[in-house]
Amino acid sequence: MIFQVALLIFILYILYDRVFLMYYNYWYFKKQGFQPTGFPFPFIGDLLKFLKVLKHKDEYWDDPQFEYFQDVFKKDIPPFVIDFRYPRGILVISDPDFVFESYTTKNKYFDRFPRCLQLKQALKRKHLSSAFYKDKMQLQLNSIISTTFDIVQETIQQIEQGQDQLDLNEYIGKLVLRAVQICIFGVNEKLETLPYRENGIIQQLTLGVFMNRLSVDNIKRVASIFRMNFEFLDNYYVGKVEKEVESNNNTMRRFIIDMISQRKKKNENLRPEEIHHDFLNLLLQDEIFKDNDSLIADECITFMLASTQSITSALSNLIFYVTRDQQICTKVRNEISEIIGKNIKMSKITKEMWTQKLSLDEIQHQWSYLYMVIQENLRIEPPIRKSITQTVSQDIEIRGKKIPKGVPILFHFLIIQRDANEWPDPLKFIPERFDPASKYFLTAEGKKRKPASFTPYLGGRRICLGKTFAENIIKCVAPLIISRLDFELLKTEYRDRKPPNGTFAEPTYPMKISIYQ
């Protein structure tokens, strides 16, 4: 009898949660101007339609949600969409006015985590942000500049030995990993390989490859059809494939915890002034983290995965676009000459010169054209295409849209930053969009762009913690590469159409590489 009652309650809950709420949300939000992706079927929503679209996936596919919306809405994706691939629907918003208000006057109502965790998370962010204070950031950047300089010199030697072809993504990925590991662990030596389980086979992978695959596997797990419908099982790994993901997660975690243990022993023999200012040592000295190795491991893993992938895709994209347009490449090199010294050959720029000219003060007040190239790179292909899913802590109204408490919401950066109303010729790479003296600085109507029309790092309390860190690494690494190396696309078709690159995809960009004199 008890079992029957429990089963009945469960069935009624499923009907309410997966049928009634889905159709109620369809009516409620459509009435307010949200465009549904289609009329949803009970339990499965629009998944069948999405699976049909998925069959057309090729190397030029971008974010799956973006591609799906393009198929559903054809020419223009509406600024307010309710996506019924998810249970009960998820609000996908690309209206810059709505986004701006959510970052400002309504910012306090948006939550990523349950309310009971919010204050703890806010406190953690406050402490972690100290890792990016100016003095500590400068020390990290000096190490990154030195490492990048050495890598470029190694590459030049390889070219001279006849090794003149590479995959741009792989090359940049290894470089960024070495840079990030310096900032986190304070070491510049090669880290050990880790055993990675896949389809019953164990492979020994380098840390960078391991992290990239692990990140993709975890994203796929969360985004699977099964997880979309049974999110209450997210803390459990179900099936052979997910068990392998769990095993790989544990391997990564054990590796980080072992590094924490080694660092603690090393620091015992050092005076406070001798302790390196890296991310791990910051956590080991912090009152919130120092006695909790598990919490430290969480932060290190999160920071490594997020920063490595986002910086790699952003920097790889930048080199690709600069390579494809030689006028842009020439302008960047001219700026390098103007800042370093017109009488100094690129090959004669020393590590010390780079360190001086790429200091925080210099990159904030000099390097204006490089800044425009970086910003345009983040606009046309934001490394993270959309925000994390969020909810509001109470019923609110933003620009005439009533949003009930608990309804999932995300902001789609790619749609926002390719809006032709805000960005003329949105698919063209035009750095002058960020030059106040250029016509491209304005909309097609000659008006000033809306504040949230460019938002690759979120905003308000939800702004990306590593925003400054990522931007500064790109500003420091890009000039060193562009000053000494010439790249040539080996796939000529990529000159007209670039395969997208981000957390959702990891294309190969075969390049022939030569020394720029």
N, C-alpha and C positions, 0 to 999 in steps of 0.2 A: 504493500500500500504506500509506504513512504517513498519507495523507488518510483512508483507510478506518478505520485504527486510531484516529485522532483523533476521527472521527465516532462510532465505537463508544463510545469513552470518554465523549464528550459525552452520548450517548443514555443510557448507564448512569448518569451523574451526574444527569441530569434525572429519570430514573425513581427514583433514590434520594432526590433532594432534593424532588421534587414529588409522589411517590406514597408511597414507603415511610415517609419521615419524617412525612408528613401523617397516615397511619393509625396510626403508632406514637404520635404525640402525642395523637391522638384517644383511643386506649386508655389511655395513660399518665396523662393528666390527668383523664379522666372517672373513672377508678378512684380518684382523689384527691378527687373531689367537684366538679370544674369542670364546669359545664353547657355542652355544645357547642351552637352555634347550629343544628346539624343534622348529619346524616351527610354528610360531604363527598364530592364527586365528584373523581376524579383530575384534577389540574391546575387545575380551576376552583373547587374547594371549594364554598362556598355562594353563589357570585356570582349564579347564576341566580335563587335565591330573593330575594336582595337587590334585583336589578333589577326584580322584580315589585313589591316594596314601594316602590321608588323611583317607580313610576308614580303613586302616590297623593300625591306631594309637593305641598304648597301653601304659602301664606304663613305658616301656623302650624307648619310643620315646624321642629324644633329640630336639634341635631346629628344627622347621618345615622345614625351608629352607635347613638345613643340611640333614635332612632325605629325602627331595625331591631330592636333588642333588645325594645322594647315590642311590636312585632308578633310576634316569635318567642315571647316568654315571657308575653305578655298582661299580667296584673295586676302581678306583682312581678318585677323583674329580679334574678336571683341575684347574690350578692356575688362569686362566682367564675365567670367565663365564659371559654370559649375560642372565639374568633371565627374561623370558617373562611372568611371572605371573603378572608383573606390566606393566602399559601402557608405551609404547615406549621402555620398557626394562630397567633393572638396572644392572650396572656392579658390579659383585661380585669378588673381587680380594683376593687371598690368596698366592700370590708370595712374599716371604719375601724381595727380592731385590727391588721390586716395592714399597712395603710398606715402607721400610727403606728410599728410595729416597723421597717418598712423605712426610716423617716426617722431612727430613733434607733440601736438596737443593731446593726442590719444595714446601716446607711447606707453604710459603706465598701465594700460589695460591689456597689453599683449604679453602673453606668457609662452615660453617654450616648454617649461616644466610645470608639474603640479605645484600648487601654491605653497605647499609645505616645504618645497625644496628651493623656492625662489630666492629667499634671503641668503641661504647658504651659498647658492650659486653666485649671487651678486657679490658676496664677500670674497669668494674664490677669485672671481674675475678682477676684483680690485687689487688683490694681492698679486695675481699673475701678471697684471699689466705693468707691474714694476720691473719686469724682465725687459721691458722695452723703453725704460727711461734712457735719456740721451747718453749719459756716460757709459752705461752698460751696452747700449746699442752700438756705440762707436767702437768699443773693444771687439764686439762680435763682427762688425763690418770690416774692421782691419784684418781679422783672421780670414774672412771670406774673400777679401780682395787678394790677399797673399795666396790663398789656395787656388783661386781662379787664375791668377797670373801663372802659377806653376803648371796648372792643367793645360793652359793655352801653350806654354812652352813645350810641354810633353807632346801636344798635338802637332806642333810645328816639326818636332823631331820625327814623328811618325810619318808626316807628309814627305819629309826629305828622304825617308826610307822606302817610299813608294806606297804607303798606306793612305790612300787619298779618297776613300769612300766610307761613308758612315750613315747611320740612321739618326736624323736630327733629334728625334724624341729620346732615343736611348742615350745619346751623347749628353744632352742637356739634363736628363734624369740623373745620370751618374754624377754630373757636376753639382747639381742642386742637392743631392743626397749628402755629398761630402760637406757642402756648406751648412746644411741643416744640422748634421751630426756634430759639427763644431759648436754650433749655438746651443745644442741640447746637452751634449756630453763633453764638450771641450776637448775632443780628440780629433786628430787628422789622419790617423792611420786607418787602413782598411779593416772594417769590422768583419767578423767571421760569417760564414754562410749558415743558413738555417734550414732544417728539414721541412719541406712543404709537401703535404699529402693532397693528392688529387687522383680520383678514379682508382684508388687502391694502390697507387704508386707514390713512392717517396723520392723527391728530387731535392738536391742541395742547391739552394738559391741564395744569391747575394741579398743583403738586407733591403736594398732598393727594390729589386724585383719582387721579393717576398712581400713587402709592404704594399706595393701596387696591386698585386694579385689578391692579397687579403682584403684590401679596401674594396675592390670590385666585387669580390665574393660576398662581402657583407652587405653591400648596396643591393645586389641581386636578391639576396635572401629577404631583406626587408621589403623589396618592391615586388616580390613574387605574388601571384594570384592567391596562393594559400594564405600568405601573411596579410594581404589586403582584407581578407574576409575573417581572419581569426587573429587579430592583432593582440588579443589577450594571451596568446601563446608565444609572444615575442621573446620571453625569457627562457624558452625551451628550444632545444635543437631537435628537430624531427626528421627522421630519414637518414640514409647513408650519406648523401651529399652534405646535409647540414652538420652531421657529426664530424665530417672532415673539416668543415669551416670552424667548428668548435675546437677541434684539435689544433688547427693552425693558429687560432686566436690564443690558445693556451701556450703554444710554443713561443709566440711573440711576447706574451706576458712574462713567461719565465725568463726569457732573455733580458728583458728590461729590469726585472726585479734582481737578477744576478748582477747587472751593471750597477744598480743602486747599492747593493751590498758591497761591491768592490770599491765604489766611490766613498762610502762611509769609512771603510778601513783606511783608505788613502788619506782622507781628510783628518783622521785622528793624529797623523804625524806632521800636519802642516799648521803653521801659524795662520790666524785669520786673514792677514794681508796676502798670504801665499795662495789662498783658495781662488781658483779660477771663477770668473763671473759668467758661468754658463747657466742654462735653464735648470739643469738638474741640481746644481749647487744652490740656486735660489730657492728651490722647493725644500731642499734638505735643511735650510736655515730658517724656514718660515714656520711660525707657530701652528698654523693650520695643518701643514703637510708633514713636518719633520718626523713625526712618530707613526706615520701611516704609509708604509711602503706600497700598499695596494692603491691608495689614492694618488701617490706620486706616479706610479706606473700608468694609471688611467690618463693622467695629464700628459705624460711624455708620449704615450702611444697616440693620443688624440692629436697632439701638436705635430708629431712626426707625419702622421697620415695626411692631415689637412694641409700642412705647409708644403710638404714634398710634392704632393699632387698638384695643388693649385699653382705653386711657383713654377713647377716644371712645364705645365701646359701653357701658362702665360708667357714664360720666357721662350719656349719653343715656338709659339705662335709669333712672337715679336721677331725672332730671327727669320722665320719663314716670310713674313710680310716685307721685311727689310730686304731680304734676298730677292724677292719677286719684283720689287720696284727699286731699280738702281738709283733713281733720283732721290728717293728717301734715304737710301744707304749713303749716298754722297753727302747729303745734308748733315747726317749724323756724324760722318767722318770730318766734315768741315768744322762742326762744332767742337769735336775732340781737339782738332788742331788749334782752334782759337783759344780754348781753355788751357790746354797743356802748353802751347807755344808753337807758333807757326814755323819756327825754324828747327823744330825737333821732329825727326822722322818717327813714324809710328813704331818702328822696330827698336828705336832708342829710348822709348818711354820706360823708365824703371819702375819697379814695384813701389819704391818710396814716392815717386811722382804720382802714381795712381792713388796711393793712400792719402796723399795731401789733397789732390784735386777731387777725390770722391768722399771727402769728409762730410758729415751730416750738414754742416753749415754750407758747404759748397753745393751739394746736390739739392739743397732747398732753395738756393738763391741763384745758382748757375744752371747750366744744362737745360735751358728752356725748350729747345727743339726735342731733345730726348724725352722730356716730360710729356710733350704733345704726342709723341709716338707711343709712349707707354699707355697714356690715357685712351688713345684711339684703339690700341690693341685690346684693352680691357672692355671697351665699348662693343666692338664688333664681335668679340668672342670672350665674354666673361668666363673665367675658369670654372665658376660654379654658376650654372644656368638659372637656378631658382633658389629661393630661400628654403630654410627648413620649414616644416609644417608648424603652424602656430595656432593658438586659440586666444580668445579674449576672456578675461576673468569675470566679466559681467556683460549683460546685454548693453550694446552701445549702438550709436548711429554715426556714420562717417559719410559726409557728402550725400546725404539722403538714402544711404543704404543701411538697413537695420541688420545688425549682425548679432545673433543670439550667442550666449555663453556656450563654450564648448565646441562650436562648429569649426572644423579644420580649415585653415586659410594658408595660402602661400602666395608669395609675390614672384612673378616670373621676370627675371632680369633681362633675359635674351629678347623677349617680346617688347619690353619697355625700351630697350636700347636699340631696337631696329624699327622703331615707329617712324614711318616716313613723315608724319606730321611734325615731329621734333627734329629728325635727322634727315636732311635731303640726301638722296642716293645712299640709303642706309647700308647697302651691301658693299660699298666702295670703302677702301682703306684710305682715309683722308686725315692726317694728323692735324691739319689746320682747323679742324672743328674746335680745337681747344686754344686757338689763337684769337684773342679778342679783336684783332685787326682784320681778321679774315671774314669773308661773306659766309663761310661755312659755320661760323660761330653762332649764327642765328638760324631760326627755323626757315622753312621754305617761304613763309609769309613775311620774313624779315623781322620777326619778333624774338625776344629773348627766350631761351629754352626754359622749361619748367624745372625747378630745383631737383626733383626726383627722377628726371628723365635719364640721369646717369647715376646708377646706384649699384656698382658691382660688389660692394662690401656691406650691404645692409645699412642701417642707420640707427640713431638713438641708442637705447640700452642694448640693442641687438647687433650693434656694429661689430664686425669681425675683429676678434681680439688681436690677430696677427696682421691687421691691415698695414700698419706702418712697417712692420718687419718685412712683409712680402714686397711692398713697394720699394723699400730701400735695397733689398737684395737685387731686385731687377735693375734698379738704377746703377748699382755698382758692378754687376756682372756683365750686362749688355755691352757697355763701351769697351771692356777688355776683349770681348770676343770679336766685335765688329771691327775694332782697330787693327787686328792682325790676321783675321781669317776671312776668306771669300768662300761663299757657298754657291753651288749650282744645282738646280733641281734636275734630277735624273729622269723623273716622269714629267714630260713636257705638258701633259694634259693638266697638271696641277697649276700651271701658270694662269689658266683661265678659271679654274675651279678648285678651291682648296678643301680637302676633306676636313671636317670639323675635329677639334681636339679639346677634350675636357675630361671630367671625371667619368662621363658616360662612355667614352670611346678613347682608344689609344692607338691611333693610326701610325703607320710608318711613313717617314718622309725621307726616302733615299736621296742622299746628297753627294756630290763630288766636292771635295774641299781642297782649297789651295791657300798659299800664303799671300796675304796682301802686303805689298812692299810700301 
